[in-house]
Amino acid sequence: MPLSNRAGSLTIATTCFLLTWPAHAQVPSPVGLWTTVDETTKEPKALIRIVSVNGQLQGSIDKLILKSRDDPAPRCAKCEGTLHNAPIVGLKILDGFRDEDGAYVGGTILDPENGKTYRSRMTLTGDGTALQVRGYIGVPAFGRTQTWTRVK
């Protein structure tokens, strides 16, 4: 093939690739840092870091946003077993989520305030800046949802 034909083919291939680049862009995922909000006061409460480990998502409390009257090093007093009295900061509260058609299912969420673990599912909203986290007993209809905001 003459050099000019190869150059023309390369230009066409490059153009096609660049035109389809958005299709190759990474789809948002829950991996990252999220702010939770206190349901009563509506103020930021904690930062949760979600990571992928062996293809499943898990999340831990990265930082608490404390008031001056709060215990500076709270522990999970109501947790059971090995988590009893574990420090809240660093506590794994999300575990076992897998991606199923854009919803993250099959996981559990620990509520450090009452020490209970619930089945859970997560869904990204909009452009991936909000995460709907639903904890439930039995079926998702019997639960509650929190909206977490991605930290930029």
URDANOR-V303321 format. One record per pair of residues at least 6 apart in sequence whose ideal C-beta (glycine too) atoms are under 6 Angstrom apart, sorted by the first residue. I is the first residue (numbers start at 1). J is the second residue. D is the distance in Angstrom with one decimal. If there is no record, write none. Layout:
((I | J | D) (I | J | D))
This chain:
((28 | 124 | 5.6) (28 | 128 | 2.7) (30 | 50 | 4.9) (30 | 57 | 6.0) (30 | 122 | 5.7) (30 | 131 | 5.6) (31 | 50 | 5.5) (31 | 52 | 5.5) (32 | 150 | 5.8) (33 | 47 | 5.7) (33 | 49 | 5.4) (33 | 151 | 4.1) (34 | 48 | 4.7) (34 | 131 | 5.9) (34 | 148 | 4.1) (34 | 150 | 5.9) (35 | 44 | 5.2) (35 | 47 | 5.9) (35 | 149 | 4.8) (35 | 151 | 5.8) (36 | 45 | 4.9) (36 | 46 | 4.9) (36 | 148 | 5.4) (37 | 44 | 6.0) (38 | 45 | 4.5) (44 | 65 | 4.8) (45 | 65 | 5.9) (46 | 61 | 5.4) (46 | 64 | 5.2) (47 | 62 | 4.4) (47 | 63 | 4.4) (48 | 59 | 5.0) (49 | 60 | 5.8) (49 | 62 | 4.3) (50 | 57 | 5.6) (50 | 59 | 4.1) (56 | 96 | 5.6) (56 | 98 | 5.6) (57 | 97 | 3.9) (57 | 104 | 6.0) (58 | 92 | 6.0) (58 | 94 | 5.5) (58 | 95 | 4.7) (59 | 94 | 3.4) (60 | 90 | 6.0) (60 | 92 | 4.8) (61 | 88 | 5.8) (61 | 89 | 5.6) (61 | 91 | 5.1) (74 | 88 | 4.6) (75 | 85 | 4.6) (75 | 87 | 5.8) (76 | 83 | 5.5) (76 | 86 | 5.0) (76 | 88 | 6.0) (76 | 112 | 4.8) (78 | 114 | 5.6) (78 | 115 | 3.2) (79 | 115 | 4.2) (88 | 112 | 5.5) (93 | 109 | 6.0) (93 | 110 | 4.4) (94 | 109 | 5.6) (95 | 108 | 5.4) (96 | 106 | 5.7) (96 | 107 | 4.4) (96 | 108 | 5.9) (97 | 104 | 4.2) (97 | 107 | 3.5) (98 | 106 | 5.1) (103 | 123 | 5.2) (104 | 122 | 4.1) (105 | 121 | 4.8) (107 | 120 | 5.0) (108 | 117 | 5.1) (108 | 120 | 5.7) (109 | 118 | 5.4) (109 | 120 | 4.0) (109 | 135 | 4.7) (110 | 117 | 4.9) (118 | 135 | 3.8) (118 | 136 | 6.0) (119 | 136 | 5.6) (120 | 135 | 4.9) (121 | 134 | 5.3) (122 | 131 | 5.7) (122 | 133 | 5.2) (123 | 132 | 4.6) (124 | 131 | 5.8) (125 | 132 | 6.0) (129 | 150 | 4.8) (130 | 147 | 5.6) (130 | 149 | 5.9) (131 | 148 | 4.5) (132 | 145 | 5.5) (132 | 147 | 5.9) (133 | 146 | 5.1) (133 | 148 | 5.9) (134 | 140 | 5.9) (134 | 143 | 5.3) (134 | 145 | 4.4) (135 | 143 | 5.3) (136 | 142 | 5.5) (136 | 143 | 2.7))
